[in-house]
């Protein structure tokens, strides 16, 4: 099977997720800047979640550039990833509306961890389908970023029960790690083109 429908469906779902998330931010009844103050936690939650969704979209886009075909397992793994990402608007809203409670922040972390595991599983199935010498396998190498992120998520989830700031720092740190441009796949694709 070709990858076109998988990419189109994923792009559509992520666009809907972002739309739902922004619609969760309610317009204040007052017209002054002070009327925006109660929305600050909701807005901060939105910004962090938007960054995460952008990171997933960018990385998914790059990863799919290495894919020549998909199978049923890859399709289901992609749906598994979209399941976790589809929960982002809910946990974002819950966390922001309740001003970062232990339950809402730890649940937010669980969703981020679930998405990270689902993305890792999708990568593994693509590599299994395309071979250990595939572009994706060569590009990922030891995948330090992919291995450290779940550890930081777990620290963030457990840290919520000690201090919410621990969670915030861990979740922001993972976002910063992934915001740095990851050129591994682009370099691997360029090297393959140069060899041809």
N, C-alpha and C positions, 0 to 999 in steps of 0.2 A: 504494500500500500504506500502511496505517496504521502508526504507530510503536510500537504497544503491545507486540508480540512482541519487537521489538528492545530496548525498555527492560526488559522482564521477563527476557529472556535475559541481558542485560548485568548486571542486578542479581544474578541467580543465579550467574553466573560470578564476579563480584567477591566474593560471599559465600563461595563455595568457595575462592577464592584466599586470602582472609583466614583461613579455617579451616585450610587446608593449612599456611599460614605459622605459625600458633600451635602446631599439632601438631608442627612441626619442633623446637620448644623441648623438650628432654628434661628430665624431672624428675630432680633430683640424687638420688643414693642416700643421702646423709646428711641429717640433720634440722636441722643448724645453719645459721646465716646464712653462715658461711664457705664452706659447700658451694655457695652460690649464686655465689660469685666467678667460677668458670670460665664461668658462663653470662652474665656481663656483656656481652661482645662480641656474643653471640647476641641478647641482649635489646635492646641498643642498635640493632643492625641491624633487628630486628623493629619497634621503635618508629618508626624513620625510614621503613621500608617501609609500615607501617600508615598513617602520615601521608600518604605519597604516594598510596596507594590511596584514602584518604578524600578527598583533593583531586580525584583523577580522578572518583570517584563523584559528588561535589558538582558539579563543573563539567559533567560529562556530564548530570546531572539538569537543571541550569539550561539547558544548551544544547538539550536535547530539549524544553524548554518552548516553544522558538521554532519547533519543527518541526511541520509539518502533515501531511507525507507523506514516505515514504522510497522509494528505488528500489534496484535491485540494486547499484549502485555504492556507495551509502551503507551497505547491508548488509555488503558486503565490506570497506569501509573500517572499519566498526565491528569486524568480525572481526579485521582487521589490528591494531587497537588492543588487543583482548582477547588476541591472541597475545603481544604484548610484555608486557602486564600479567600474563599467566599464567606468565611466566618470573621474575617478582619473587620468589616463594618460593624458587626454586632459587638465584638469585644472593644473596638475603638469607642463606640458610643457609650457602652456601659462604663468603661474606664473614665471617660471624660465627664459624663453626666454625674458620676458619683465621686468626682475629685480624687481619683487614684486610691481606691480602697485596696486592702490586701487581696480580697477575693478577685476584684476586677483586674488588678495588675498581674497577679499570678496566672489568671486565666488567659490574659493577653499573651503572656509568655508561653503558655502551653500551646496556644494557636501558632505562635511563631516557631516553636520547636517542632510542632507537627508539620508545618510547611517546609521547614529545613530538612526534616527526615524524608518527606515526600519528594522533594527536589533531588536529594541524594539518591533515592531509590530510582527515580526517573533516569538520572545519569547512569547508574549502574546497569539498568536494562538496555539503555541505548548502547553502552559499551559492549555489553554481552551480545547484542544483536549485530554490531558493526565490527567487533573484534578488538583484541587487546592492542593491536597496532593501529587502531582507528585514530582519526584526527582528534576526537574528543578525549580518548584515553591518553594520547600523547600530550595534549594541551593541559589536562588536569594534573598530570604528574602525581605528586604526593598530596596535592589539594589541601594545603595547610589551612586556608581560609574555611574550606568546607568542614574540616575536622574541628577547628577551634570554636566555630559558631555555636553548635549544639551545647558545648560545654558552658559557654557564656550564657546561653539561654537557661540552662539548668540552674546556674548560679543566680540568675535574675529571678527565676521562679521561686526558688527557696529563699532568696534574699528578701523577697516581698514580706515574708513573715517576720523578718528582723527589722528592716527599714526599707520603705518604698524607694528611697534614693538609690539603694543598691540595685534594684531592678531597673530603674530608669537609666542608671549609668551603664549597666550591662547591655540593655536593649539599644541604647544610643551608640555604644561602642561597636556592636555588631554592624549597625547601619553604616557607621563611619568606615569600618573595615571594607565593606562591600561597595561603598560609594567611590572609593579609590578605583580608578579605571583598571579593569582586569583584562589585560591584553593577551593572555595565554592563548585563547582560541583564535584571535585575529592573527597572532604570530604563527600558529600552527597552520592556519588556512593559507597564509602567505607563503610559508615554507613549502607546502604541498604544491601550490601554483608554480613556484619557482622551479621545483623539481620536474614539473611536467614540461 
